Amino acid sequence: MAQNTKNLTSGIDPLDLLRPNIRNLKPYRSARDDFKTGVLLDANENPFQPETSGSFSAPLNRYPDPHYVALRNKIAEIRQVNAEQIFIGNGSDEAIELLIKMFCTPGEHKIGITSPTYGMYKVSADTLGVDIADAPLKPDFTPDVNAILELPDSVRILFLCSPNNPSSNLMPRELVIRILDSFPGIVAVDEAYIDFAKPGESMIHLLDKYPRLVVLQTLSKAWGLAGLRLGMAFSSPAIMDYMMRVKPPYNVNALSQEVALRALSNLDAATKARQTLLSERDFLANEMNKIPGIYKVHESDANFLLFRVKNAPAVYRKLADRGVIVRYRGDQLHCEDGLRVSVGTPEENRQFINVLAEILTL
Ligand SMILES: Cc1ncc(COP(=O)(O)O)c(C=O)c1O
């Protein structure tokens, strides 16, 4: 790739990177795009409410707001961006897949990943028939900027995960900025775990400067709403406009919109839960460092820890036999002997430590 000089890429219009069929797409339109109230006889809905228990106000016989205006405005307020810079999806997994669909023509374009990283970038690309180009992280889990800039020109989107899953570290800010300055495609920074990192590390504040930057976030982690399936992409209004055209019209269901709004209106509860998880993360790291056989606990900017232990597969199985389920990651690049454990409740964490100590001191 020739363009690896600072700012050489700033003139590249993200819309020029769209697949031609996406650029010319006539999106699905419904009367509900224009009218939300009145005698609603436009969408072949059932006018009668079903019998459901629970205290939700969303009329479930009606399709949800396709533009999720209230939720978009709330997220805009919390993240300090404009509503037009936000896409909301059925988990950030939906955003990942849509981005690949928008920018990569199967057989022609590729996505770039930096192994070891979150597995869904590859799975989504594989399902869409889009190839992968890998610029692996260095053994200390920082990006290899030169390898990234050497990726073939066919790489339309680079997925950078920060904090990275499974290594748990933030990507150093200055390196991400070098990549943004020099990589000539879309740079999608997946910040699923950003609320567990120290404040101010999100790249979301760089959106105005880098129109080809996409930041992915989710309510599944720090907000405790994995069951809701709600993720966000933030980018330039131009990219977001296309993302809204390409998405299925009612991709965020009415209950998810309503519950998400409630949760996002109660910031104190989320802050309190996050503080507990952060102090529990320290507790886990301290205790694990005392257990013989564990020879490294990686510093974490996320709500999980990667640790190394001899005979990791056997330790994994023995934990499972005692009812404690962690993730074996020793088969991932640079993760030899690696197990990944999520930070649980204080009780779960003590149970995990007790069982682990018992297994390793037997
Ligand atoms: C890095 C990363 N991105 C995205 C996701 C998926 O998030 P969502 O639940 O919003 O689909 C995960 C889930 O584990 C993840 O680890």
The ligand as a Tripos MOL2 file, in Angstrom:
@<TRIPOS>MOLECULE
LIG
   16    16     1     0     0
SMALL
NO_CHARGES

@<TRIPOS>ATOM
      1 C1        -15.1750   -6.8780   20.8110 C.3       1 LIG1
      2 C2        -16.6160   -7.2100   20.7420 C.ar      1 LIG1
      3 N1        -17.3820   -6.5460   19.8740 N.ar      1 LIG1
      4 C3        -18.7050   -6.8060   19.7770 C.ar      1 LIG1
      5 C4        -19.2880   -7.7660   20.5630 C.ar      1 LIG1
      6 C5        -20.7510   -8.0730   20.3570 C.3       1 LIG1
      7 O1        -21.5110   -7.1100   20.9370 O.3       1 LIG1
      8 P1        -23.1040   -7.1220   20.8040 P.3       1 LIG1
      9 O2        -23.6090   -7.8890   21.9800 O.co2     1 LIG1
     10 O3        -23.4620   -5.6880   20.8410 O.co2     1 LIG1
     11 O4        -23.4560   -7.7780   19.5010 O.co2     1 LIG1
     12 C6        -18.5280   -8.4990   21.4750 C.ar      1 LIG1
     13 C7        -19.1490   -9.5430   22.2950 C.2       1 LIG1
     14 O5        -18.5520  -10.2850   23.0240 O.2       1 LIG1
     15 C8        -17.1490   -8.2120   21.5650 C.ar      1 LIG1
     16 O6        -16.3490   -8.8740   22.3940 O.3       1 LIG1
@<TRIPOS>BOND
     1     1     2 1
     2     2     3 ar
     3     2    15 ar
     4     3     4 ar
     5     4     5 ar
     6     5     6 1
     7     5    12 ar
     8     6     7 1
     9     7     8 1
    10     8     9 2
    11     8    10 1
    12     8    11 1
    13    12    13 1
    14    12    15 ar
    15    13    14 2
    16    15    16 1
@<TRIPOS>SUBSTRUCTURE
     1 LIG1         1 GROUP 0 **** ****
